[in-house]
């Protein structure tokens, strides 16, 4: 489903990384969330490609698809 997102228990604690590098998806998404542009991220991390950043966002969006239903009823 994701060609650029990799997982390895031996790297970054098994967290989602970009193409086997020690750059996590969460780090990429965090940089975007804090206002960095794709061009700024690629300048800071020249091994990254714009498609890596797009796929990081797609993966993050996929992870947020879960529905949360509030508990109903009363508790004693």
FENLIN-V645365 format. One record per backbone hydrogen bond with DSSP energy under -0.5 kcal/mol. NH is the residue of the N-H (numbers start at 1). CO is the residue of the C=O. If there is no record, write none. Layout:
nh: <NH/NH>
co: <CO/CO>
//
This chain:
nh: <3/6/6/11/14/14/15/17/18/19/19/21/24/25/28/29/30/31/32/33/34/35/36/41/42/43/44/45/48/52/53/54/55/56/57/58/59/60/61/62/63/64/64/65/66/69/70>
co: <1/4/17/8/8/11/12/6/23/4/17/18/22/16/24/25/26/27/28/29/30/32/31/37/38/39/40/41/45/49/49/50/51/52/53/54/55/56/57/58/59/60/61/62/63/67/68>
//
